[in-house]
Amino acid sequence: MRTVICPYCNRKPNEIPEYIEKANRLEMSPHEYVRMDEGTYHLQTDLFCCTDCYIKQGMPLNIHFVQAFMRYRAAVVQFEGR
């Protein structure tokens, strides 16, 4: 399984205090929390946009993230395949 990551800052949910705090309240891992409750999470790519990056990106619609996430994963897969 791929690692849940924000491709804009390259942080994982367990590196972001906001997700750690929310996950602890629900007695789950930050990764599980993002997969369950983060509105920008994309199942097919296992990527999400953290709140800080979402604001920096201008709070776009999710369709823009899906396109960016697909490009990000395609580039990573090509690089890993070499």
Contacts in CASP RR format, 6 or more apart in sequence:
PFRMAT RR
TARGET T0000
AUTHOR 0000-0000-0000
METHOD contacts of the structure
MODEL  1
MRTVICPYCNRKPNEIPEYIEKANRLEMSPHEYVRMDEGTYHLQTDLFCC
TDCYIKQGMPLNIHFVQAFMRYRAAVVQFEGR
1 46 0 8 1.000
2 45 0 8 1.000
2 46 0 8 1.000
2 73 0 8 1.000
3 12 0 8 1.000
3 31 0 8 1.000
3 46 0 8 1.000
4 12 0 8 1.000
4 13 0 8 1.000
4 31 0 8 1.000
4 34 0 8 1.000
4 35 0 8 1.000
4 41 0 8 1.000
4 46 0 8 1.000
4 47 0 8 1.000
4 48 0 8 1.000
5 11 0 8 1.000
5 12 0 8 1.000
5 46 0 8 1.000
5 47 0 8 1.000
5 48 0 8 1.000
6 12 0 8 1.000
6 16 0 8 1.000
6 47 0 8 1.000
6 48 0 8 1.000
6 49 0 8 1.000
6 50 0 8 1.000
6 53 0 8 1.000
7 47 0 8 1.000
7 49 0 8 1.000
7 68 0 8 1.000
7 69 0 8 1.000
7 72 0 8 1.000
8 49 0 8 1.000
8 50 0 8 1.000
8 53 0 8 1.000
8 56 0 8 1.000
8 57 0 8 1.000
9 50 0 8 1.000
9 52 0 8 1.000
9 53 0 8 1.000
11 50 0 8 1.000
12 30 0 8 1.000
12 31 0 8 1.000
13 19 0 8 1.000
13 20 0 8 1.000
13 23 0 8 1.000
13 29 0 8 1.000
13 30 0 8 1.000
13 31 0 8 1.000
13 33 0 8 1.000
13 34 0 8 1.000
13 48 0 8 1.000
14 20 0 8 1.000
14 29 0 8 1.000
14 30 0 8 1.000
14 31 0 8 1.000
16 30 0 8 1.000
16 50 0 8 1.000
18 50 0 8 1.000
18 51 0 8 1.000
19 30 0 8 1.000
19 33 0 8 1.000
19 34 0 8 1.000
19 38 0 8 1.000
19 50 0 8 1.000
20 30 0 8 1.000
22 30 0 8 1.000
22 33 0 8 1.000
22 37 0 8 1.000
23 29 0 8 1.000
23 30 0 8 1.000
23 32 0 8 1.000
23 33 0 8 1.000
26 33 0 8 1.000
28 36 0 8 1.000
34 41 0 8 1.000
34 48 0 8 1.000
35 41 0 8 1.000
35 43 0 8 1.000
35 46 0 8 1.000
38 48 0 8 1.000
39 48 0 8 1.000
39 62 0 8 1.000
40 48 0 8 1.000
40 49 0 8 1.000
40 54 0 8 1.000
40 62 0 8 1.000
40 65 0 8 1.000
41 47 0 8 1.000
41 48 0 8 1.000
42 48 0 8 1.000
42 62 0 8 1.000
42 65 0 8 1.000
42 66 0 8 1.000
42 69 0 8 1.000
44 69 0 8 1.000
44 70 0 8 1.000
45 66 0 8 1.000
45 69 0 8 1.000
45 70 0 8 1.000
45 72 0 8 1.000
45 73 0 8 1.000
47 65 0 8 1.000
47 69 0 8 1.000
47 72 0 8 1.000
47 73 0 8 1.000
49 57 0 8 1.000
49 65 0 8 1.000
END
